[in-house]
Amino acid sequence: MTKRYLTKSRFKLAMECPAKLYYTGKADYADRKLEDPFLAALADGGFQVGELAKYYLPGGHEIMTLDHDEALRQTGDLLRKENVILYEAAFQFEKLFIRADILIKTKSRLDLIEVKAKAFDPVTDDFLTRQGTLASEWKEYLYDVAFQKHVVRSACPDCSVFAHLMLADKAARCPTDGLNQKFKIVRDAAGRKGIQLVRALTAEDLSVPMLQKVNVDEVCDLIYNTPVQNELFTGSFLDYADYLSEKYASDEPIPMPPAGRCAKCEFRATEEEASSGLKDGFKECWKNRLGWRDADFLDPTVLELANFRKKDLLIARGVIKLRDLDISHIDPKPDGKPGISQSQRQWLQAAKVRDQDESCWIDRENLQREMDSWKYPLHFIDFETALTAIPFNRGRHPYEGIAFQFSHHMVHKDGRIEHRGQYLDAMPGHFPNYDFILQLKSQLEQDEGTLFRYAAHENTYLNLIHRQLNDDPDEIPDRAALCSFIQSITHSVSGCFPPWKGDRDMVDLLELVKRYYYDPWTHGSNSIKYVLPAILNRSPFLQKKYARPIYGAEGGIPSLNYRNWTWIVVKEGKAEDPYRLLPKMFQDLTDKENELLSEDDEIRNGGAALTAYARMQYEEMSDYEREQIRNALLKYCELDTLAMVMIYEGWKAMLE
């Protein structure tokens, strides 16, 4: 039987929920997390950061073998040297095993360096809260490096071990153009992916470090000295690591009680996965603790209540199903604004389940008042953006936002709809923001019609581009006009001075959903990818209109990317989610990988689009592959703005 060691990735998973250790890595259980490390790292530039770190600490020996015992042997041999640098050094202590990103040995001193694709500013960022506890945004990284330090110092008791995080330096400015384009994802003859430096780094490339090494020994000591307490264990951090390793080594389930964290469990099986024989770890876990049967999982639970802070309290009391809640559990209160408050919306959701009421709720008076204030033609826009750890261009900071794509739909007063415009710049290494805003301006300044977005994302990025335009020392044509345009269609975010609110400040459809509209078929989610299928199934007007191939058809709705397309396809009595009608974004990935990358939430993270953009930047691919991905990006983004139009049309029909 293969030995089972608790690695740093398994330990990280257990810190989310110990029960996950039993289900991870098993082919017979559903798993909603990406298994391809390169796909996962593309989104945040992790592969670039890890490779670049080696050039700031050069001359090391890389342990490349994937064999556990051979990696330990090679590491041991190299550590016999008095001074040495290792990349991916292997260490084992009892049932714990890690691969250290970078290890520097200087006589009897070992400096352990964990490289993370996360930005850090020593002036404004802190690993600890004011109360002296771990800051939530840093907790997983700090537990990770503390775990590694424990393994290394236990495996090397004669050495002094010092722990560091190597992070992207927020304050650094890239010294050259094209630095990140020198690191590419390539495939070997066997099809395995790896990182390759395609052009040599120059002294100028390395003259301003984009990464900084931050010592975390004091934080590690805090972790070691703070008892771990959860429903099953009380003891030290080190004892907890041993406890988890024993459970994992023996492949023994860890029966954690249900809690709010279960909402994010990746071991849930979809209907398709369950029908194909995959097991559902979430259901299995809850059955063992609650004695539930399959029928119990048909009832909505408090996990579906968005932003509800009492989930853990109610679950601990045994109040789990929404139908069991009464008004005192939520205590809904108005917030003085039109429509319903968050707590009122939560109670509306619970009450509809309790009363077996599947009808949608709409605040006709307030929504009509809102719509009466809009000026035609209406403009619906959606952005696709990226944050790259290593900047594209000289003078840019790590994780300085890039806006590479937008889609623009227009609705005329007489009801005519057209896909009016789009923009996509995926040229490798090119900084697109100023071309992006110039194109957006040219499309939106033709009239004074009302503008729409879904969530705060577009407003946030336009504020970012406004700041970039003002801070850029280079000569930028029409700088003042571009800044004035941005101010006219946005409101300033925190930290901007003087603050502003534009005459055409974009209307946020997400906020209108939250205040004036609730459909039980969304299961409490406000994501456009839940709201759209719900309203399509709710609206006879939309069903009649879009069940015909009018989209991109002559005499129908003009489209830049579709021809004679039908958006309403009924399957088993329900209109299919339009996003599922699109071709796969990536032809070389599995259906599951495409689905996971396409999953989205209300903050508009655009996982599929971001991954597509990153692949076009960093992977070696043929012109055909590049064109396929480009076409898919255009289609996906066009649907994002059409979805907003459909929601508007559905509401308008309901009000009429």
Secondary structure, DSSP 4 states (H G I P E B T S, - for coil): -----B-HHHHHHHHH-TTHHHHTT-TTB---S---HHHHHHTTTHHHHHHHHHHHS-S-EE-----HHHHHHHHHHHTTSSEEEEEEEEEEETTEEEEEEEEEEETTEEEEEEEEEEEE-TTT--SB-TTSSBPGGGHHHHHHHHHHHHHHHHH-TTSEEEEEEEEEETT---SSSSSGGGEEEEE-TTS-EEEEE-SPPPTTTTSS-SEEEEE-HHHHHHHHHSPEE-SS-EE-HHHHHHHHHHHHHTT----PPP-GGGGG-TTPPPHHHHHTT-B-HHHHHHHHHH---GGGGGS-BGGGSTT-TTHHHHHHTT--BGGG--HHHH-----SSSS--HHHHHHHHHHHHHTT----EE-HHHHHHHHHT--SSEEEEEEEEEEESS-SSTTPPTTEEEEEEEEEEEE-TTS-EEEEEEEE---TT---HHHHHHHHHHHHTTS---EEESSSHHHHHHHHHHHHHHH--S--TTHHHHHHHHHHH-BPPTT-SS--B-TTPPEEHHHHHHHHEE-GGGTT---HHHHHHHHHHH-HHHHHHHTSS-BTSTTSB--SS-SSB----EETTEEPPGGGGSPPS-TTS-HHHHHHHH---TT---HHHHHHHHHHHHB---HHHHHHHHHHHHHHHHHHHHHHHHHHHHHHHHH-
